[in-house]
């Protein structure tokens, strides 16, 4: 069982969307993962600052954010940051899932968020990008 804290950045220009995402994913998305600390940001400048600063294990971006949506931002981050942490994009319609491919997002959440599916998706992404444990 992991005791390490995971740092997740949540971006939306709307505080209620950030709250919905955080509530759905929860403080511990899976028993085998450590506790989650959230960094809430409401502007692109704040996203870029936090990502450049480092220490973000995963970013969840609101695909409907204004003036720049999370899908375009995801693509920018994936193309501009070496060793970019995984990105999950939250979209409003299942039909928008194909855009996540263009955005280079690692996964997609669809509103309304199902807490079990949201936590499972985030846990799967975190597990898939975790460094292997070296045992001696």
C-alpha positions as a printed NumPy array, in Angstrom:
array([[  0.   ,   0.   ,   0.   ],
       [  1.405,   3.368,  -1.012],
       [  1.858,   6.169,   1.499],
       [  3.127,   8.626,  -1.084],
       [  0.979,  11.687,  -1.764],
       [ -0.086,  12.287,  -5.354],
       [ -0.405,  15.877,  -6.575],
       [ -3.23 ,  16.462,  -9.076],
       [ -3.76 ,  19.782, -10.823],
       [ -7.418,  20.555, -11.608],
       [ -8.108,  23.335, -14.117],
       [-11.381,  25.052, -14.917],
       [-12.338,  28.694, -15.029],
       [-15.431,  27.674, -13.032],
       [-14.847,  26.803,  -9.341],
       [-17.953,  24.572,  -9.278],
       [-16.498,  22.405, -12.073],
       [-13.226,  22.043, -10.171],
       [-15.202,  21.061,  -7.062],
       [-17.236,  18.489,  -9.021],
       [-14.062,  16.886, -10.394],
       [-12.345,  16.783,  -6.992],
       [-15.427,  15.35 ,  -5.309],
       [-15.844,  12.682,  -7.996],
       [-12.202,  11.526,  -7.936],
       [-11.87 ,  11.812,  -4.155],
       [ -8.875,  11.996,  -1.852],
       [ -7.88 ,   8.392,  -2.489],
       [ -9.032,   7.092,  -5.885],
       [ -7.877,   3.524,  -5.158],
       [ -6.708,   1.572,  -2.093],
       [ -3.281,   0.896,  -3.64 ],
       [ -2.613,   4.591,  -4.307],
       [ -1.578,   7.216,  -1.816],
       [ -3.599,  10.193,  -0.736],
       [ -4.29 ,  12.919,  -3.307],
       [ -3.538,  16.599,  -2.805],
       [ -5.236,  18.903,  -5.28 ],
       [ -3.956,  22.115,  -6.792],
       [ -6.91 ,  24.087,  -8.128],
       [ -6.238,  26.622, -10.86 ],
       [ -8.588,  28.863, -12.806],
       [ -6.391,  30.366, -15.513],
       [ -4.082,  29.152, -18.256],
       [ -1.251,  31.174, -16.716],
       [ -1.688,  29.277, -13.445],
       [ -1.694,  25.927, -15.272],
       [  1.52 ,  26.805, -17.091],
       [  3.136,  28.065, -13.887],
       [  2.308,  24.905, -11.935],
       [  3.326,  22.573, -14.768],
       [  6.624,  24.415, -15.297],
       [  7.254,  24.401, -11.558],
       [  7.022,  20.605, -11.505],
       [  5.694,  18.226,  -8.928],
       [  2.363,  17.654, -10.703],
       [  1.665,  13.929, -11.043],
       [ -1.465,  14.314, -13.171],
       [ -3.52 ,  17.18 , -14.613],
       [ -7.296,  17.128, -15.063],
       [ -8.401,  19.819, -17.507],
       [-11.93 ,  21.055, -18.157],
       [-12.562,  20.621, -21.872],
       [-15.141,  23.436, -21.742],
       [-12.961,  25.998, -19.93 ],
       [-12.978,  29.562, -21.23 ],
       [-11.327,  31.256, -23.01 ],
       [ -9.093,  28.262, -23.782],
       [-10.487,  24.768, -23.424],
       [ -8.701,  21.89 , -21.79 ],
       [ -8.302,  19.967, -25.046],
       [ -6.22 ,  22.656, -26.709],
       [ -4.296,  23.148, -23.496],
       [ -3.645,  19.403, -23.228],
       [ -2.184,  19.355, -26.724],
       [  0.003,  22.362, -25.914],
       [  1.306,  20.796, -22.698],
       [  2.017,  17.444, -24.356],
       [  3.934,  19.159, -27.181],
       [  5.847,  21.687, -25.088],
       [  6.755,  19.953, -21.817],
       [  9.418,  17.27 , -21.837],
       [  8.199,  14.336, -19.74 ],
       [  4.766,  15.925, -19.435],
       [  2.729,  14.34 , -16.668],
       [ -0.416,  12.506, -17.734],
       [ -3.421,  14.608, -18.672],
       [ -7.097,  13.739, -18.275],
       [ -9.671,  15.893, -20.057],
       [-13.224,  16.292, -18.746],
       [-15.784,  16.735, -21.536],
       [-19.517,  17.39 , -21.553],
       [-20.565,  14.916, -24.233],
       [-19.531,  11.359, -24.993],
       [-19.344,  12.432, -28.643],
       [-16.402,  14.694, -27.728],
       [-14.228,  11.728, -26.763],
       [-12.64 ,  11.657, -30.231],
       [-11.241,  15.135, -29.571],
       [ -9.218,  13.694, -26.736],
       [ -7.208,  11.78 , -29.321],
       [ -6.345,  15.062, -31.01 ],
       [ -5.565,  16.638, -27.636],
       [ -3.132,  13.793, -26.799],
       [ -4.891,  13.343, -23.439],
       [ -4.174,  10.112, -21.591],
       [ -7.832,   9.631, -20.651],
       [-11.262,  11.268, -20.743],
       [-13.933,  11.858, -18.125],
       [-17.49 ,  12.582, -19.291],
       [-19.901,  14.839, -17.382],
       [-21.976,  14.146, -15.423],
       [-19.127,  12.483, -13.596],
       [-19.701,   9.055, -12.125],
       [-17.524,   8.967,  -8.973],
       [-16.623,   5.283,  -9.412],
       [-15.663,   5.719, -13.072],
       [-13.803,   8.992, -12.405],
       [-11.753,   7.507,  -9.556],
       [-11.046,   4.338, -11.567],
       [ -9.946,   6.315, -14.637],
       [ -7.587,   8.524, -12.61 ],
       [ -6.199,   5.5  , -10.746],
       [ -5.553,   3.635, -14.02 ],
       [ -3.713,   6.619, -15.496],
       [ -1.618,   7.051, -12.348],
       [ -0.754,   3.351, -12.279],
       [  0.159,   3.272, -15.972],
       [  2.624,   6.134, -15.574],
       [  4.138,   5.137, -12.223],
       [  7.795,   4.295, -12.193],
       [  8.427,   0.611, -11.644],
       [  9.365,  -0.326,  -8.112],
       [ 12.937,  -1.628,  -7.903],
       [ 13.312,  -4.37 ,  -5.348],
       [ 16.743,  -5.469,  -4.198]])
